[in-house]
Amino acid sequence: MITPRAAPPAPNAIVLSFDGACAIRGAVAHSAYGWVVMRDGEVLATGQGALPEGSTSNLAEYSALLAGLDAVIALGVTGPLVVRGDSELVVDQLLGIKRVAALHLLPLHQRVRELAAEFESAIVEWVPRERNSAAHEQAQVALQAMSWPSTPDRSVPLPLSVPVASGLHPISITPPEFLKVYPGLAAQALKRDVEQGLGLWSLARALDTTGSGRVSAETLQQVATELDLAGSRDGKFKRALAQAKEFDLLSVTVRRRRGVTTEVIEIRSAERAARSLGADSLGARPVLVPTAKLSKVGAWRAELWAAHLAGFAKRSTPISQATLRDLTGVPDRTQREYNRTADVEVTYNIAVSQLDGRDPEAVMTAMMQHSGVFTVKDQATGQTRVAWPLPANYRVDLDRLPRGRMRKINRALKNGLVSDAAGHRAEHVFFSGDKAQQAAVKSANREFNDLYYEQQRMGQPPPEPAQLQDRYYARGRTRSGRGKWGQV
């Protein structure tokens, strides 16, 4: 468990100092790192390394920490661990003060916590630069030993691993563990059969750690092949790329400068991708989908389905299969298959009315208004009531990320709000919480009053109950585990 420093470290504590360094030459960023392991003032080990061109300083900080932890474990020394660094961001993320928002740092952050758990205790503390001079010197030595380009402004591909100066160890770019997926784009990708193109677009965005909007075509293909992107070797990768190009998610640009020819993948922004796919919204929040799901088309489609469900602003709000079919183009039977594949938790709901289930006339009245009408014994009152099925709830175990610029992009994609995700007036309105019934009644009264005065101004008769939306409030669960809802 990683904890902040609460007292001076024990005399036999292992002290690991780490630091990252970054320098800009022309338009290219060069990063390196260094670390030092000490105990009782004695240096046990030191190390340094270099990162590929375009790597960020935060990536260098995490790389230094990981390399240092690996070295401590390799030394076989035991005892409490004290980790010191001058990066406030990394220290705050390890202590849980700040979230890890950058996707390319998530697997590194997780690996650090796994390695730290192998020690009897792990204390992380921030120190100023002057108290981290030993690790800083190691990082600077590695940075100066890197081969600077003679033409710094030329375009070069970003390889999976780069050679560095003698004595330094290269760092490989590993495929990202998770991909950031927008729920609105996931729905349109399923509807337009462009799921592999969206997967390649998401992978390219994850590899673009500098935010430049482009990535080497060679790098993208090599990483996709390593991931076995639906058999991305040779023709299948080309078909996925062609799919992304057809819907203007990616484009390929050939650059020739000073005799160097490179193919660069231009990555479209999220807003432009949404317009290309015909999405009027990116969704409520983006979610993280395991990159390994890209290896099989069916599994990836199921994950996009789950990402779409996880993106709803209110997970507890029921939604019908017909609405989901309109949004994603996925048939009802396939929806059930995707729910099983992606471990989507489905809760089926019923509405229990105040109609007497022993009254044939009341049952016939309900059958004229609803489908699948049946009678049920209300456990709260012991009376037989008329009931009918309602849309189900869906819950997905996927991590949701902060919105970022999504609100601004959503406003640009569409003007005004709609009552439901399909863009139509919702037939059913659901209320949950401690005061669900009161909220449902207030909402119904508000709608009735608005409609009454509007029709009065137009010289029309008062509104009928059939003109109002059906409102339901949560009443718990049945013995079989179904959600039970009352009707206003």
Sequence and secondary structure as in RCSB ss.txt:
>XXXX:A:sequence
MITPRAAPPAPNAIVLSFDGACAIRGAVAHSAYGWVVMRDGEVLATGQGALPEGSTSNLAEYSALLAGLDAVIAL
GVTGPLVVRGDSELVVDQLLGIKRVAALHLLPLHQRVRELAAEFESAIVEWVPRERNSAAHEQAQVALQAMSWPS
TPDRSVPLPLSVPVASGLHPISITPPEFLKVYPGLAAQALKRDVEQGLGLWSLARALDTTGSGRVSAETLQQVAT
ELDLAGSRDGKFKRALAQAKEFDLLSVTVRRRRGVTTEVIEIRSAERAARSLGADSLGARPVLVPTAKLSKVGAW
RAELWAAHLAGFAKRSTPISQATLRDLTGVPDRTQREYNRTADVEVTYNIAVSQLDGRDPEAVMTAMMQHSGVFT
VKDQATGQTRVAWPLPANYRVDLDRLPRGRMRKINRALKNGLVSDAAGHRAEHVFFSGDKAQQAAVKSANREFND
LYYEQQRMGQPPPEPAQLQDRYYARGRTRSGRGKWGQV
>XXXX:A:secstr
 EEE  S   TT EEEEEEEEEEEETTEEEEEEEEEEEETTEEEEEEEEE  TT  HHHHHHHHHHHHHHHHHHH
T  S EEEEES HHHHHHHTTSS    GGGHHHHHHHHHHHTTSS EEEEE  GGGGHHHHHHHHHHHHTS   S
STTS     SS   STT EE      SEEEE HHHHHHHHHTT HHHHHHHHHHHHH TT  SEEEHHHHHHHHH
HTTTTS TTHHHHHHHHHHHHTTSEEEEEEEETTEEEEEEEE  HHHHHHHHT S   SS EEEEGGGGGSHHHH
HHHHHHHHHHT S TTS B HHHHHHHH   HHHHHHHHHHTT EEEEEEEEEEEETT HHHHHHHHHHSSS EE
EE TTT  EEEEEEEEEEEE    B   TTHHHHHHHH SS  SSTTSS  SEEEE STTHHHHHHHHHHHHHHH
HHHHHHHTT     GGGS EEEEEEEE TTS EEEEE 
